[in-house]
Amino acid sequence: MSTSLLKKSLRLFEDEEKREKSVKKKSSQRKTERVIQKSSTAIKKQATLKDRKVKSAIEVFVKKHPKQDKTLENLALLEKLSQKKTITEESANKIFSYQLKKQHKTIEKAPKKKENSTVFTEEDFLKFEREYFVKA
């Protein structure tokens, strides 16, 4: 199984789980938002030029996004996928439509060039040559 197919199936599975759990999470999220709002309204000290430190973009990125080992999470998701033996009609339709789109890609070919054809024959050109280019 390719990694892209695996990732897509995991995303479909996560979407189904999110729909089921969304009702439960809404009330707890509101409470945490209130707590965060209260703490952010506190007075903050302004940084002076002395206190400021120049940071590179790489340092900031690494600090915000530390490297995490997601092996256990992925194994748990795979286990959930293997335990769930039925697939919903909606997710099956998504997979089928994706495959159909992938199969029906058409490659446009360049149009064939037409040969330059004229109405006149070689004899007509020779006559023209004789009439206009022959020295009198």
KATA-V486765 format. One record per pair of residues at least 6 apart in sequence whose C-alpha atoms are under 6 Angstrom apart, sorted by the first residue. I is the first residue (numbers start at 1). J is the second residue. D is the distance in whole Angstrom. If there is no record, write none. Layout:
((I & J & D) (I & J & D))
//
This chain:
none
//
